[in-house]
Every structure is written in structure tokens, then in C-alpha cells.
Amino acid sequence: MARQKGHIKYVGTLGEVRHFKIKGNEGYFAGLKGGPTAEQVKTAPGFIRTRENMSEFTACANAGKSVRIGLASLMKQMSDSQLTGRLTAIMKKINIEDGSEARGQRAVLISQQPQYLKGLDFNRNISFNGVFNAPSTLTGTIDRNESTFSVPEFNPISNMSIPSGATHFRIINALSVVSDTIFNPTTGAYEPAEPTLNEVSNIAYSDYTPVNAVTPLIEVTAALPGAPTMTTNVAVLGSIGIEFYQIVGSNYYLFNAGNALKIQEIF
């Protein structure tokens, strides 16, 4: 593979040479055009393993997407740029645990392998436990459609890493449902085992609370809309988080830094 050092910067194919960028590397690169056609990848016997991998990768990507959609209103301020890839990688670990199906049809059984998601920080650069370390409990009901995040009285200055300039914070309790993803031999595609439950969520917040005073007991309850009946084919993610604000006049402005969210429990 050649590396282009001149002043002409472009991507694409010129004759038999294609020019491209490589993520994480400076400059532009060039290589001979070639490789299998799309039709070969789809139909040729020699690419059966490739097709299996592509099928399962799509299932894992969709399962990860369901996690993000269920918590969509929090993703902008709580996630890092690598979250999509990290979730897909986690779903792949879950996918290969399924020994009941052939390659290319293995399910993503989150309900059976919840340990891979438990403890996930949505921003790998900001650990929730590093920001908030006050004693707390997250408790779900037996029906798995409601949870309560309880934080006894604590001192924010001692138990939180507070961004400079923040005057208030809010505690978050987020409950979201992710269905197992299974292969449908009739359609030849992956789909949620419980489509009506998949991505159902509720995000509850505490009141705006000052950072410079001892905080009384906080209890935040999140209940899924309509109190749906959970099945064995879904995992209910119990995520906890914290957001920081600055008050100006009577308005609270969300900070861009210091906010954190993690999957604390899976019910």
C-alpha cells in the first residue's frame, strides 16, 4: 500500500488505483483496486463464513442500538464517541455464548448473559463511581417494570466530584427494556424476540439539588409506561446517573462536563 505525500488530497478510485483515508492515521493512502464483488460475497461458497459473520454482526449492532434508543434522551450528554462500537462488541460476546444455533443464526440472548452489560459506563472517560460515591441502592419490583434509586443523606462536597462552576445536580434513575435478538428462518433476518417491549423506557429525575449543602434522603422512582408485563426474553436495564447544572437567575443550565451514567443492575 502506498502513502500519498503530495498536495493533491482526494479519495476514491482513479484508474486502477484507489485513494483513501485511514481512521487514526494522518495523510492519504493509495492501493490497487480489487477484492471480491458484492455478488460474490452474497452468493459464492467461498464466502459463507463472511456471510455468517455479517449476519451476526448486524444482529449485535441492532441489539446495541436498542440500548441507545431506550436511553436516547441521555446519550448526547452521557456517552462517548466510541459507545456504539463498545456496545456492538459487548453484544458479540453475548452472541457467541449461544451454543444452540448454527453460526450465522446465533441469537443475542441478553436475558441469559446480563453480566456483560452490568457495570457499563456510557462514557468510558467518566466513571459514574468516580463522580458519585455516596452509599445508595437500586431496587426493582418483582414485576421488573419499576425501580427505585435511593440515596440516604450525604454531603455532596465529600461524596461527589463536582465540576468547577456547578451549583446544582440531579440524580437519574433510568429503566429501559432490551429484547433478546433472534434469527427468524422464515425471513432470513434477525429481529427482536419481544418487539413490543423492546426499547420501552422511563427516565426519572430528582429535584435540582444544591452542591454546597448536606443533601437529605433522595428517592427517585422510574416506572415503565403502562406497567407492561415482562417476559423471560427481555432484560430490563437499571441505569443510574448524575447531571450537573449552573443556576443563572431562575434557569438551570446543564453542564457539558462531569455528567455520568452507568448500568447498575439488570432485572
Secondary structure, DSSP 4 states (H G I P E B T S, - for coil): -EEE-SS----EEETTEEEE--TT--SEEEEE-----HHHHHH-GGGHHHHHHHHHHHHHHHHHHHHHHHTHHHHHHH--TTHHHHHHHHHHHHHTT--SS-TT---B-TTT-GGGTTT-BSSTTS-HHHHB-S--EEEE-TTSSEEEEEE-SB-HHHHB-PPTT--EEEEEEEEEEEE-EEEETTTTEEEESSTTTTT-EEEEE---EESSS-B--EEEEEE-TT-PPP-TTEEEEEEEEEEEEEEETTEEEE-SSS-EEEEEEE-
